[in-house]
Amino acid sequence: MRTMRSWFRDTTGGLPTTFWYLWSGTLINRLGSFVLVFLAIYLTQERGFSASQAGLVIGLWGVGGAFGTTAGGTLADRWGRRPTLLTAHVGAAAMMLALGLARDLWAVALGALLLGMFAEAARPAFGAMMIDVVPAKDRLRAFSLNYWAINLGFACAAVLAGLAAQADYLLLFVVDAATMLITALIIFTKVPETRQAGPAAAATKVAPRGALRTILSDRVYLGFVALNLFAALVFLQHISMLPIAMGDDGLSPATYGSVIALNGILIVVGQLFVPRLIRGRSRSHVLALASVVMGVGFGLTAFAGTAWFYGLTVLIWTVGEMLNSPSNSTLIAELSPAELRGRYQGVFSLSWQIAGASAPILGGLVREHAGNDTLWYGCAALGLLTAVAHLVSGPARERRAVALRRSGEALAPATALRAPEPVEA
């Protein structure tokens, strides 16, 4: 008992009150994150759209997210973290209700685009506010707790969404919008503005001109981003094509919710042990292994037909996700020059947004024209090819990381984005 109490104190103690309000908002928001989990089922079963049309709608969500991430980061720095968060959450709640009431394909597509824009605009402001309020020595602990809340909320939401969908699909949109408004209320009443103003802000180092040219000429980093894009194309099929495949096998939305909840449960329980497991090992080898495991997990979906088999595939590719995350988080920082860290992080985040837009469209087209099995075999093949590419490109990445450390340009490791999770991811 004393050991558990000491572990709990070391994990949660000493963090600012504002952080815990933000953490609570994250958990509440994720507990209501029903719609994206069940959007593919809703569009195909309730609205009668084809798999490719459903993929297009989910893809537009990702397109909106790409614009939202860019705009949200700019507004957070120029306008402020708090007003950006409030606008994003209230706007996302309104768009969530509009999407639930939309009937025609064009209206659903437009609603998904705007919803993705507002929802993703909150992410840069939230991350900036977390860094503002949490001291540097506690940030890794704080981001880990926030990551834990995200996955706990996702696991619970997947189960609850399956039950709510059996009653009324509109209920999914209403509850999701309500959690966004509750989060906005917490920010409005409890969270102050954290952006620095005046001389302190003016003293902040600004990236030099030609930053975009510098990033575009950094082949090592762009290669790393491209490999993350390929991995994300595989990983994000669990949002779009997996629920459709399970529906074809006669499995209910509630079953899909229970199966996909295994992803969050395993991360909540197992992620605590992964850093120790991979400590001291080659990051390129770990990333290659993660790609193989994810590819195998999604590839086995071609043979699934029952709930337990689908659950097994989810557990397998979740292990790959858990291996991928910590290695990515250290590499992003170590490959980023200090004065361009924000822009480098933005380019990496953009790979998730591109995957979020293209994965459902490509998955829907492959499934519709080549068949369900071809889609999952393709995921396995892409995972294996990505693993080989990590092994080939790994030494160059490590040489660059060492060079940046020696020149004093690299920053300490930072927590990488998910999906989204998708993701983020």
FENRAHU-V992720 format. One record per pair of residues at least 6 apart in sequence whose C-alpha atoms are under 8 Angstrom apart, sorted by the first residue. I is the first residue (numbers start at 1). J is the second residue. If there is no record, write none. Layout:
# FENRAHU-V992720
I:J
I:J
This chain:
# FENRAHU-V992720
11:141
12:141
12:145
15:134
15:138
15:142
16:133
16:134
18:133
18:190
18:191
19:130
19:133
19:134
19:142
21:186
21:187
21:190
21:191
22:130
22:187
22:191
23:145
23:146
23:149
25:182
25:183
25:184
25:186
25:187
26:146
26:149
26:150
26:183
27:149
27:150
27:152
27:153
28:153
28:179
28:182
28:183
29:153
29:176
29:179
29:180
29:182
29:183
30:149
30:150
30:153
30:154
30:157
31:153
31:154
31:156
31:157
31:179
32:153
32:157
32:175
32:176
32:177
32:178
32:179
33:153
33:154
33:157
33:176
34:157
34:158
34:160
34:161
34:172
34:173
34:175
34:176
35:161
35:172
35:173
35:176
36:239
37:158
37:239
37:257
38:161
38:162
38:239
38:243
38:253
39:58
39:240
40:54
40:55
40:58
40:239
40:240
40:241
40:243
40:244
41:243
41:244
41:247
41:253
42:169
43:49
43:54
44:50
44:51
44:54
44:244
47:103
51:241
51:244
51:364
51:365
51:367
51:368
52:360
52:361
52:363
52:364
52:365
52:368
53:364
54:240
54:360
54:364
55:240
55:359
55:360
55:361
55:362
55:363
55:364
56:109
56:360
56:361
57:108
57:109
57:112
57:113
58:112
58:240
58:356
58:357
58:360
58:361
59:356
59:357
59:358
59:359
59:360
59:361
60:109
60:110
60:112
60:113
60:116
60:357
61:112
61:113
61:114
61:115
61:116
61:117
61:356
61:357
62:113
62:116
62:353
62:354
62:355
62:356
62:357
62:358
63:113
63:116
63:117
63:353
63:354
63:356
63:357
64:112
64:113
64:114
64:115
64:116
64:117
64:118
64:120
65:113
65:116
65:117
65:118
65:119
65:120
65:121
65:353
66:117
66:120
66:350
66:353
66:354
67:117
68:116
68:117
68:118
68:119
68:120
68:121
69:117
69:120
69:121
69:122
69:123
69:124
70:121
70:346
71:121
72:84
72:120
72:121
72:122
72:123
72:124
72:125
73:121
73:124
73:125
75:81
75:84
75:125
76:82
76:84
76:124
76:125
76:128
77:195
80:125
80:193
80:194
80:195
81:125
81:126
81:128
81:129
81:193
81:194
81:195
82:125
82:187
82:188
82:191
82:192
82:193
82:194
84:121
84:122
84:125
85:121
85:122
85:125
85:126
85:184
85:187
86:184
86:187
86:188
88:118
88:119
88:120
88:121
88:122
89:118
89:119
89:122
89:180
89:181
89:183
89:184
90:180
90:181
90:184
91:115
91:118
91:119
92:114
92:115
92:116
92:118
92:119
92:177
92:180
93:176
93:177
93:178
93:180
93:181
94:177
95:111
95:112
95:114
95:115
96:111
96:115
96:173
96:174
96:176
96:177
97:173
97:174
97:177
98:111
99:107
99:108
99:111
99:112
99:173
100:170
100:173
100:174
101:170
102:108
102:111
129:194
129:195
131:139
132:194
132:195
133:194
134:142
140:414
140:415
143:415
148:267
148:268
151:264
151:265
151:267
151:268
152:264
152:265
152:268
154:261
154:264
155:260
155:261
155:262
155:263
155:264
155:265
156:261
157:261
158:257
158:258
158:260
158:261
159:254
159:257
159:258
159:261
160:257
161:172
161:254
161:257
162:253
162:254
162:255
162:256
162:257
162:258
163:253
163:254
164:171
164:172
165:171
165:172
165:253
165:254
166:253
166:254
205:339
206:339
207:339
207:340
208:339
211:340
211:343
215:221
215:222
215:344
216:222
220:393
220:396
220:397
220:400
221:335
221:397
223:393
225:347
225:348
225:351
226:351
227:386
227:389
227:390
228:351
228:352
229:351
229:352
229:354
229:355
230:355
230:382
230:383
230:386
231:291
231:382
231:383
231:386
232:352
232:355
232:356
232:359
232:422
232:425
233:355
233:356
233:358
233:359
234:294
234:295
234:298
234:359
234:379
234:382
234:383
235:294
235:422
236:355
236:356
236:359
236:360
236:421
236:422
237:359
237:360
237:363
239:422
240:360
240:363
241:360
241:363
241:364
243:253
243:256
245:372
246:252
246:256
246:305
247:253
249:305
249:306
251:306
251:307
255:307
256:307
259:307
259:310
259:311
259:314
260:311
260:314
262:311
262:314
262:315
263:314
263:315
263:318
266:315
266:318
267:318
267:322
271:322
274:322
274:323
275:326
278:286
278:323
283:327
283:394
284:390
284:391
284:394
284:395
285:390
285:391
286:323
286:324
286:327
287:323
287:324
287:327
287:328
287:387
287:390
288:386
288:387
288:388
288:389
288:390
288:391
289:320
289:323
289:387
290:319
290:320
290:321
290:322
290:323
290:324
290:387
291:320
291:324
291:383
291:384
291:386
291:387
292:320
292:380
292:383
292:384
292:387
293:316
293:317
293:319
293:320
293:383
294:316
294:317
294:318
294:319
294:320
294:321
294:380
294:383
295:317
295:379
295:380
295:381
295:382
295:383
295:384
296:316
296:317
296:380
296:383
297:313
297:314
297:315
297:316
297:317
297:380
298:313
298:314
298:317
298:376
298:379
298:380
299:376
299:377
299:378
299:379
299:380
300:313
300:376
301:310
301:313
301:376
302:372
302:373
302:374
302:376
302:377
303:373
304:310
325:416
326:415
326:416
328:416
329:413
329:414
329:415
329:416
330:413
330:414
330:415
330:416
331:401
331:413
332:344
332:345
332:348
332:413
332:414
332:416
333:341
333:410
333:411
333:412
333:413
333:414
334:401
334:404
334:405
334:410
334:411
334:412
334:413
335:397
335:400
335:401
335:404
335:410
336:344
336:409
336:410
336:411
337:404
337:409
337:410
337:411
338:409
338:410
338:411
339:409
341:411
349:417
349:423
349:424
352:419
352:422
352:423
352:424
352:425
353:423
353:424
356:422
363:375
366:372
366:374
366:375
367:373
367:374
367:375
401:410
404:410
417:423
417:424
417:425
418:424
418:425
419:425
